[in-house]
């Protein structure tokens, strides 16, 4: 029970921190900031759980005591944190598919003319925001009129290509 309650309390604390930080100022590199928030919350939570028994001995039954309990709480919390961060990145920017579906849905039962649809799905909406994100996350850089991958971008692409090879999938998306 300590693992469930401890992990959930830490998770809620981290989400609360995120909401406060986002209200004050929306960070430029949101994923990196989320990782820092969650890692800091974990460390802070462990420090607090180590100190509570000294100041409030009656709460010792609620605090983890053994290293295995701290490890279980860490794994549970990090699982929640990583799942949240992955989900957050999906809602941070509208996906091209979601934008297309919304455009078609807003036309209603009468449907959406193909030429109107193609005009509304420009590079400004579909491509440029993703290129901006790649540059902000230091995965690509713009050198004159050319985009090039940074070391970080090449590593990520290499991991994706390796993963697709392991699964036996062809190149491409």
C-alpha positions as CSV (number, residue, x, y, z in Angstrom):
1,X,0.0,0.0,0.0
2,X,2.9,2.3,0.7
3,X,4.0,2.0,-2.9
4,X,0.7,2.9,-4.4
5,X,0.0,5.8,-2.0
6,X,3.6,7.1,-2.1
7,X,3.9,6.9,-5.9
8,X,0.5,8.6,-6.4
9,X,1.3,11.3,-3.9
10,X,4.6,12.0,-5.6
11,X,2.9,12.0,-9.0
12,X,0.2,14.4,-7.9
13,X,2.9,16.6,-6.4
14,X,4.8,16.7,-9.7
15,X,1.6,17.5,-11.7
16,X,0.9,20.3,-9.2
17,X,4.4,21.7,-9.7
18,X,3.9,21.5,-13.5
19,X,0.7,23.4,-13.3
20,X,2.2,26.1,-11.2
21,X,5.3,26.5,-13.5
22,X,3.1,26.5,-16.6
23,X,0.9,29.2,-15.1
24,X,3.9,31.4,-14.3
25,X,5.7,30.8,-17.6
26,X,5.3,28.2,-20.4
27,X,8.8,26.7,-20.9
28,X,10.3,26.6,-24.3
29,X,11.5,23.0,-23.9
30,X,8.5,21.5,-22.2
31,X,9.5,17.8,-22.3
32,X,12.9,18.6,-20.7
33,X,11.2,20.7,-18.1
34,X,8.8,17.9,-17.3
35,X,11.6,15.4,-16.9
36,X,13.3,17.8,-14.4
37,X,10.1,18.4,-12.5
38,X,9.4,14.7,-12.1
39,X,13.0,13.8,-11.2
40,X,13.0,16.7,-8.6
41,X,9.7,15.6,-7.2
42,X,11.0,12.0,-6.7
43,X,14.2,13.2,-4.9
44,X,12.2,15.7,-2.8
45,X,9.6,13.1,-1.9
46,X,12.3,10.7,-0.7
47,X,14.0,13.4,1.4
48,X,10.7,14.2,3.0
49,X,9.9,10.6,3.7
50,X,13.3,10.1,5.3
51,X,12.8,13.2,7.5
52,X,9.2,12.7,8.6
53,X,9.9,9.9,11.2
54,X,12.3,12.2,13.0
55,X,9.8,15.1,13.4
56,X,6.5,13.1,13.5
57,X,7.2,9.6,14.8
58,X,3.5,8.7,14.6
59,X,3.7,8.8,10.8
60,X,6.5,6.3,10.5
61,X,4.0,3.5,9.5
62,X,3.2,5.5,6.4
63,X,6.8,6.1,5.2
64,X,8.9,3.6,3.3
65,X,11.6,2.0,5.5
66,X,13.4,-0.5,3.4
67,X,15.4,0.2,0.2
68,X,13.1,-2.2,-1.7
69,X,10.1,0.0,-0.8
70,X,12.0,3.0,-2.2
71,X,12.9,1.1,-5.3
72,X,9.3,0.0,-5.9
73,X,8.0,3.5,-5.4
74,X,10.6,4.8,-7.8
75,X,9.7,2.3,-10.5
76,X,6.0,3.0,-10.0
77,X,6.4,6.7,-10.0
78,X,8.8,6.7,-13.0
79,X,6.3,4.5,-15.0
80,X,3.6,7.0,-14.3
81,X,5.9,10.0,-15.1
82,X,7.1,8.6,-18.4
83,X,3.6,7.6,-19.5
84,X,2.4,11.1,-18.7
85,X,5.4,12.8,-20.5
86,X,4.8,10.7,-23.6
87,X,1.1,11.5,-23.5
88,X,1.8,15.1,-22.9
89,X,4.0,15.3,-26.0
90,X,1.1,13.9,-28.0
91,X,-1.2,16.7,-26.9
92,X,1.3,19.5,-26.8
93,X,1.1,20.0,-30.5
94,X,-1.8,19.0,-32.8
95,X,-1.0,16.0,-34.9
96,X,-1.5,16.3,-38.6
97,X,-4.0,13.4,-38.6
98,X,-6.0,15.1,-35.8
99,X,-6.0,18.4,-37.7
100,X,-7.3,16.7,-40.9
101,X,-10.0,14.8,-39.0
102,X,-11.2,18.1,-37.3
103,X,-11.3,19.9,-40.6
104,X,-13.4,17.2,-42.2
105,X,-15.6,16.8,-39.1
106,X,-16.3,20.6,-39.0
107,X,-17.7,20.4,-42.6
108,X,-20.5,18.2,-41.2
109,X,-22.7,15.9,-43.2
110,X,-22.3,18.0,-46.4
111,X,-18.6,17.0,-46.6
112,X,-15.5,19.0,-47.4
113,X,-14.5,19.8,-50.9
114,X,-11.1,18.3,-51.8
115,X,-9.7,21.6,-53.1
116,X,-10.8,23.5,-50.0
117,X,-9.3,20.7,-47.8
118,X,-5.9,20.8,-49.7
119,X,-5.7,24.6,-49.3
120,X,-6.4,24.4,-45.6
121,X,-3.7,21.8,-45.0
122,X,-0.6,23.9,-45.8
123,X,3.0,23.6,-44.8
124,X,2.3,26.4,-42.2
125,X,-0.1,24.1,-40.4
126,X,1.4,20.6,-41.0
127,X,5.2,20.9,-41.5
128,X,6.6,24.2,-40.0
129,X,5.5,23.6,-36.4
130,X,7.2,20.2,-36.4
131,X,10.4,21.7,-37.9
132,X,10.3,24.4,-35.2
133,X,10.0,21.7,-32.5
134,X,13.0,19.8,-33.9
135,X,15.1,22.9,-33.7
136,X,13.8,23.9,-30.2
137,X,14.7,20.3,-29.0
138,X,18.1,20.5,-30.6
139,X,17.5,17.6,-32.9
140,X,17.9,19.6,-36.0
141,X,19.4,23.0,-37.0
142,X,18.8,25.4,-39.8
143,X,22.1,26.4,-41.5
144,X,21.2,28.9,-44.2
145,X,18.5,27.3,-46.3
146,X,19.3,23.7,-45.2
147,X,18.1,21.7,-42.2
148,X,20.6,19.2,-40.8
149,X,20.3,16.7,-38.0
150,X,22.3,17.3,-34.8
151,X,24.1,14.5,-33.0
152,X,21.0,14.1,-30.8
153,X,18.8,13.9,-33.9
154,X,21.0,11.3,-35.5
155,X,21.0,9.2,-32.3
156,X,17.2,9.3,-32.1
157,X,16.8,8.4,-35.8
158,X,19.3,5.6,-35.4
159,X,17.3,4.1,-32.5
160,X,14.1,4.3,-34.5
161,X,15.7,2.7,-37.6
162,X,17.2,-0.1,-35.4
163,X,13.8,-0.7,-33.7
164,X,12.1,-0.9,-37.1
165,X,14.7,-3.4,-38.4
166,X,14.2,-5.5,-35.3
167,X,10.4,-5.5,-36.0
168,X,11.0,-6.3,-39.6
169,X,9.3,-3.1,-40.8
170,X,10.3,-1.3,-44.0
171,X,12.0,2.1,-44.1
172,X,9.6,5.0,-43.9
173,X,6.7,6.1,-41.7
